[in-house]
Amino acid sequence: MSHRAEVQYYSHDFRAAVATCRDILQGDPHHLTCLPVYLCTLHELEQKNELFYREYFLLGSALFRSIPARPVLCCAVLAALCCSTL
């Protein structure tokens, strides 16, 4: 299903991609294939509040607690995740 969101993103159907990603992330909030598509789609739609909330949620989650407590490093890991997938 995350591949569908990716196809929608590349087809510039951002609203459908956001809806697909939200469905996926309700079941698994740390879905590593879907998160980069979701964050990039939120950026394209200029949904800054949701984008900030999702990044804040990720930085406080157990996924990033395993990384040393350096906020810049956490943001770099998130950016690398986004750039490597798309």
C-alpha positions as CSV (number, residue, x, y, z in Angstrom):
1,M,0.0,0.0,0.0
2,S,2.9,2.3,0.6
3,H,3.8,1.9,-3.1
4,R,0.4,3.3,-4.0
5,A,1.2,6.4,-2.0
6,E,4.6,6.7,-3.8
7,V,2.9,6.4,-7.2
8,Q,0.4,9.0,-6.2
9,Y,3.2,11.3,-5.0
10,Y,5.1,11.0,-8.3
11,S,1.8,11.6,-10.2
12,H,1.4,14.8,-8.3
13,D,-1.8,13.6,-6.7
14,F,-0.7,14.8,-3.3
15,R,-4.1,14.8,-1.6
16,A,-4.6,11.1,-2.4
17,A,-1.0,10.3,-1.3
18,V,-1.7,12.0,2.1
19,A,-4.9,10.0,2.6
20,T,-3.1,6.7,1.7
21,C,-0.2,7.5,4.0
22,R,-2.5,8.4,6.9
23,D,-4.3,5.1,6.5
24,I,-0.9,3.3,6.6
25,L,0.4,5.3,9.5
26,Q,-2.7,4.7,11.7
27,G,-1.7,1.0,11.8
28,D,2.0,1.6,12.1
29,P,3.2,5.1,13.0
30,H,6.8,4.2,12.2
31,H,6.3,2.6,8.8
32,L,9.7,3.4,7.3
33,T,8.6,3.1,3.7
34,C,5.6,5.4,4.1
35,L,7.1,8.1,6.4
36,P,9.3,9.8,3.8
37,V,6.5,9.9,1.3
38,Y,4.2,11.3,3.9
39,L,6.6,14.0,5.0
40,C,7.4,15.1,1.5
41,T,3.7,15.2,0.6
42,L,3.0,17.4,3.6
43,H,5.7,19.7,2.5
44,E,4.3,19.9,-1.1
45,L,0.8,20.7,0.3
46,E,2.4,23.3,2.7
47,Q,0.7,21.6,5.7
48,K,3.2,23.0,8.1
49,N,1.3,22.2,11.3
50,E,0.9,18.5,10.5
51,L,4.5,18.3,9.3
52,F,5.8,19.9,12.5
53,Y,3.6,17.6,14.6
54,R,4.8,14.5,12.8
55,E,8.4,15.4,13.1
56,Y,7.9,16.3,16.8
57,F,6.2,12.9,17.3
58,L,9.1,11.1,15.6
59,L,11.8,12.9,17.6
60,G,10.1,11.9,20.8
61,S,9.5,8.3,19.7
62,A,11.4,5.2,20.6
63,L,12.8,5.1,17.1
64,F,15.0,8.1,17.8
65,R,15.6,7.5,21.4
66,S,18.1,4.9,20.4
67,I,20.1,7.6,18.6
68,P,22.4,9.7,20.9
69,A,20.6,12.7,22.4
70,R,21.7,15.3,19.8
71,P,18.8,17.1,18.1
72,V,20.8,18.0,15.1
73,L,21.8,14.3,14.6
74,C,18.1,13.2,14.9
75,C,17.1,15.8,12.2
76,A,20.0,14.6,10.0
77,V,18.8,11.0,10.3
78,L,15.3,12.1,9.4
79,A,16.5,14.1,6.4
80,A,18.7,11.2,5.3
81,L,15.7,8.8,5.6
82,C,13.6,11.1,3.4
83,C,16.3,11.8,0.8
84,S,17.4,8.1,0.5
85,T,13.9,6.9,-0.3
86,L,12.6,9.5,-2.7
